[in-house]
Amino acid sequence: MTSTAREKPGLRMADRVYEAIRREILDGRLAPGEKITEAVLAERFEASRTPVRSAIVRLAGDGFVDMTPRSGTVVKRRTPNEVSDIYEVRALLESAAAGLAAGRCDARDLGELQAIQGEMEAATAGYWQAEDEVVEKVSTLNQAFHQKILEASRNATLADSAARLMNIGFLINTYARFSRPEIERSLFEHRQLIAALTSRDPAWAEAVMRAHILGARNSLAAES
């Protein structure tokens, strides 16, 4: 058996650990400041420490955890200014992606966006209650909506850069802090984005996406 073949199981386990811990951070099951240890993870996943360590290093590189010599590994805690900075960069990247998507998306892209939007509208119909199950569903759909626009830009480098910021952990929690008017604003802006893409209007798409993301930033800042 070659060295490469022997490494594959370890690499798969590292990916498995990475995805599981990332999801728990996004879902809020691992809170900012909470400690993560290699020994506990190795026991939990029935793995050696090598793939666990690789997963932790990757989580640190992607901005989910902090690794320090004295404190060990903890879930990253972000200041309000850091959150604001992330949203500002997202606004720049995703507005550019929306502009590109207006000129490059096809009927299938638009159909998928409309389907996602329809599910979001149904999930938020009536009285808004930030229950865990509803918030998770709406947040997942919202992320899928934004990811679809990134894909429709047909620029993989831009899409990868923007997706990394989306995945840092704010989208999954945003809707838990939104009021009913903020939910309605967000859904309206999604409809405007679909209209801009359908109209093949890059300037309109860019403007709506930028306002959409900065509006979310301002809503979060107001509650901090």
C-alpha positions in Angstrom: 0.0 0.0 0.0 1.4 3.4 -1.0 1.9 6.3 1.4 -0.8 8.3 -0.3 -3.3 5.4 0.2 -2.4 5.3 3.9 -3.0 9.0 4.3 -6.5 9.0 2.8 -8.3 7.7 5.9 -6.6 10.3 8.0 -7.5 13.1 5.6 -11.2 12.0 5.5 -11.3 11.9 9.3 -9.8 15.4 9.5 -12.5 16.6 7.1 -15.2 14.9 9.2 -13.9 16.5 12.4 -13.7 19.9 10.7 -17.2 19.8 9.4 -18.7 18.6 12.6 -17.0 21.3 14.8 -17.7 24.0 12.2 -21.4 23.1 12.2 -21.5 23.2 16.0 -20.0 26.6 16.0 -22.4 27.9 13.4 -25.3 26.4 15.2 -24.2 28.0 18.5 -23.7 24.6 20.2 -20.1 25.7 20.8 -20.2 29.2 22.2 -17.5 31.9 21.7 -14.8 31.4 24.2 -15.6 27.7 24.7 -12.5 25.5 24.9 -11.8 22.7 22.4 -9.3 20.0 23.3 -7.6 17.5 21.0 -7.9 14.7 23.5 -11.7 15.1 23.9 -12.2 15.3 20.1 -10.0 12.3 19.5 -12.0 10.2 21.9 -15.3 11.5 20.5 -14.5 10.7 16.9 -12.5 7.6 17.8 -9.5 9.0 15.9 -5.8 9.6 16.5 -4.7 13.1 17.4 -3.1 13.7 14.0 -6.4 14.3 11.9 -7.9 16.1 14.9 -5.0 18.5 15.0 -5.3 19.0 11.3 -9.0 19.8 11.6 -8.2 22.3 14.4 -5.5 24.1 12.4 -7.9 24.4 9.5 -10.6 25.8 11.8 -8.1 28.3 13.0 -7.1 29.3 9.5 -10.8 29.7 8.5 -11.4 32.0 11.5 -13.5 29.7 13.6 -11.2 29.2 16.5 -8.1 30.7 18.2 -5.0 28.7 19.0 -2.8 30.1 21.8 0.1 28.4 23.6 -1.3 29.0 27.1 -5.0 28.9 26.6 -5.2 26.1 24.1 -7.9 26.2 21.4 -11.1 28.2 22.0 -14.0 29.2 19.8 -13.2 32.6 18.4 -14.9 35.5 20.1 -15.4 38.6 17.9 -15.8 42.2 18.9 -18.6 44.3 17.5 -16.0 46.1 15.3 -14.7 42.8 13.9 -18.3 41.8 13.1 -18.8 45.2 11.3 -15.6 44.7 9.4 -16.7 41.3 8.2 -20.0 42.6 6.9 -18.3 45.5 5.1 -16.1 43.1 3.2 -19.0 40.8 2.5 -20.9 43.8 1.1 -18.0 44.6 -1.3 -17.5 41.0 -2.4 -21.1 39.9 -2.7 -22.3 43.1 -4.4 -19.6 42.5 -7.0 -20.8 38.9 -7.4 -24.4 40.0 -7.8 -23.3 42.4 -10.5 -21.5 39.6 -12.4 -24.4 37.2 -11.8 -26.8 39.7 -13.5 -24.9 39.3 -16.7 -24.1 35.6 -16.4 -26.9 33.8 -14.7 -29.3 31.5 -16.6 -32.9 30.4 -16.3 -31.9 27.5 -14.0 -30.1 29.9 -11.6 -33.2 32.1 -11.5 -35.5 29.2 -10.9 -33.4 27.9 -8.0 -33.3 31.4 -6.4 -37.1 31.7 -6.8 -37.6 28.3 -5.2 -35.4 29.1 -2.2 -37.2 32.5 -1.8 -40.5 30.7 -1.9 -39.4 28.4 0.9 -38.2 31.4 3.0 -41.5 33.2 2.4 -43.5 30.1 3.6 -41.2 29.6 6.6 -41.7 33.2 7.8 -45.4 33.6 7.0 -47.6 34.8 9.8 -46.3 35.7 13.3 -42.5 35.6 13.5 -41.2 33.6 16.5 -37.4 33.1 16.7 -37.8 29.4 17.6 -34.6 27.4 17.1 -36.0 25.1 14.4 -37.5 27.9 12.4 -34.4 30.1 12.7 -32.2 27.3 11.6 -34.3 26.6 8.6 -34.6 30.2 7.5 -30.9 30.8 8.1 -30.0 27.7 6.0 -32.2 28.9 3.2 -30.8 32.4 3.4 -27.3 31.0 3.1 -28.3 28.9 0.1 -29.8 32.0 -1.5 -26.5 34.0 -1.1 -24.5 31.0 -2.2 -26.5 30.6 -5.3 -25.8 34.2 -6.3 -22.1 33.6 -5.7 -22.2 30.5 -8.0 -24.1 32.4 -10.6 -21.3 35.0 -10.8 -19.3 32.2 -12.5 -16.2 33.5 -10.7 -14.9 30.7 -8.5 -12.2 32.8 -6.8 -14.7 35.5 -5.8 -17.3 33.0 -4.7 -14.8 31.1 -2.5 -13.6 34.3 -0.9 -17.1 35.5 -0.1 -18.3 32.1 1.0 -15.5 31.9 3.6 -16.8 35.1 5.2 -20.4 33.8 5.1 -19.4 30.7 6.9 -17.7 32.4 9.8 -20.8 32.1 11.8 -23.0 35.2 11.5 -25.6 34.1 8.9 -26.8 31.2 11.0 -27.5 33.4 14.0 -28.7 36.6 12.3 -32.4 35.7 12.0 -32.6 34.9 15.7 -32.1 38.6 16.4 -34.3 40.0 13.6 -37.7 41.6 14.4 -40.7 41.1 12.1 -40.0 44.3 10.2 -36.4 43.3 9.7 -37.5 39.9 8.4 -39.8 41.6 5.9 -37.0 44.0 4.8 -34.7 41.1 4.2 -37.3 39.1 2.1 -38.2 42.3 0.1 -34.5 42.8 -0.7 -34.2 39.2 -1.8 -37.2 39.7 -4.2 -35.4 42.9 -5.5 -32.3 40.9 -6.1 -34.2 38.3 -8.2 -35.8 41.1 -10.1 -32.4 42.8 -10.8 -30.9 39.5 -12.0 -33.9 38.7 -14.1 -33.6 42.2 -15.7 -29.9 41.7 -16.4 -29.1 44.9 -14.5 -25.7 44.7 -12.8 -25.8 48.2 -11.2 -29.2 47.4 -9.7 -28.1 44.0 -8.4 -24.9 45.5 -6.9 -26.8 48.3 -5.2 -29.5 46.0 -3.7 -26.9 43.4 -2.5 -24.8 46.1 -0.8 -27.8 47.6 0.9 -29.0 44.2 1.9 -25.8 43.2 3.7 -25.1 46.5 5.3 -28.7 46.6 6.5 -28.1 43.3 8.3 -24.9 44.7 9.8 -26.7 47.7 11.1 -29.5 45.6 12.6 -27.0 43.5 14.5 -25.0 46.6 15.6 -28.1 48.2 17.0 -28.6 45.2 19.4 -25.0 44.9 20.5 
